[in-house]
Amino acid sequence: MRQTIACLLLLIVGASAADKDLAGAYSGEWKSAASGNGGAIRFTLEALPGSGWKSVLTFALDGADVPTTMREVKLRDGKLELSYDFEVQGVTARSNVKGEWNGTEFRGQYETSTADGSQSVDSGTWSAKPKK
């Protein structure tokens, strides 16, 4: 029984340590499935004391960088989830980004809705590699 518990603890600590290796700056592209729009996406991942994460994200829309307000950051076992608000043309929207680390980059999908979640606005794909 003790060996089983010890093995489980080692696995948990190992997975957490692997996630910590993903801290850093990332740069890539996003592409809308609906409109065909796309552009750059840039974000950072910073491990906080304990088990939390902090992220700052910007993306380009029509050639201009759009700042965001991060609402939630989750990174566990190489699976990333970011939720952030942004404003475009006087409308506040919320994007939920999900992706997975494949060894060289994060890849995933996003969905954007009105900030209150009442109306879907956009969805698409994204990918980002570590910045050099």
N, C-alpha and C positions, 0 to 999 in steps of 0.2 A: 504494500500500500504506500509506504513512504517513497519507494522508488518511482511509483507512478506519479505521485504528487510532485516529486523533484523533477521528473521528466517534463511534466506539463508546465511547471514554472520556467524551466529552461527554454521551452518552445515559445512561451509568451514573451519572455525577456529577449529572445533572439529575434522574434518578429518586430518587437518594438525598436530594437537596435537597428534592424534593417531599414525601418521607416525613417529613423533619424539620419541615415545616409542620404535620404532624398531632400534634405534641407538645402536651399539654395535658390538661385534665380533661374527662371525658365522663359523661353521665348518660342512662339510658334504661330499658328494660323487657326482661324475659325471660319466656318462656311455655313451659311444659312441653307437649309433644305427647301425653304419656301420661296425666298426672294432671290437666291443666288448671290446675295451680298456676302462679303467676307472681308477679312483683314487680319492684322496682327493681333496677337494676344500675348501679354507679358504678365508674369506673376512671380512672387517670391513665396517660399515656404520657410518658416522659422519655427523650430521646435521650442516650445515654452517649457519652463521647469515643470516637472511632473509628466503629464502625458498630453498636454494640449498643443495646438498649433496656431500660428498667426500667419496671415497672408495679406498681401497687397496686390491688387490686380488692376490693370488697365487694358483696354482693347481699342482698336482703331475702327471707326465707322465713318465712311465717306472721307477718308484721309485725315480725320482728326482723332486725337486720343480722347477717349471717354474715361474719366475717373469713376471709381466705384466706391461704395461703402460696404465693406465686408460684414456679413451677418453671421456666417457659420463656416468653420473649417474643420474637416474631418480627414484624417489620413490613417489608415489602418491596413496592414498587410499589402501595401502598395496600391490600395484603392483610395482615390481622392474624391472628396465631395466639397464643393465650394458653393456658397449661396451669397449673392451680393445684389445690392440695389444700385441703380444708376438713373440718370435723367437724360432724356433726349427729347428735344422740341417741347419742353415743358411737361412731359409725361414721365412719371417715376415708374420704372419697371424693375422686376426682380428676375435674375437668372439663377438657375440651379445647374451647376456643372458637375458631371460625374465622369471619372476617367480611371484608367488603370495603368500602372507602370509596367512596361513590357521589357525592361532591361536597358533600353536606350532612350525612351521617351514616354510621356503620358499621352494616351489617346482616349477619346470618349465622345460623349454627346452632351448637349445643353438644351435646356428648355427655358424660354423666357415668357413671363406673364406680367400682367399688371401687378403692382406691388401688393395689392390685396388678394391676389390669386384668382380674381373673378373672371379673367379673360386671358386666354393664351395669345401670345403675340408672335412668337417665332420658335424655331427649333433647328438644330443642325449638329454638326460635328466640329471637333477641334483636336489639335495635337500640339505638343510643346516639348522641346528638348532643353536640356540644361544649357544655360548661357555660358559662353566661353569668354 
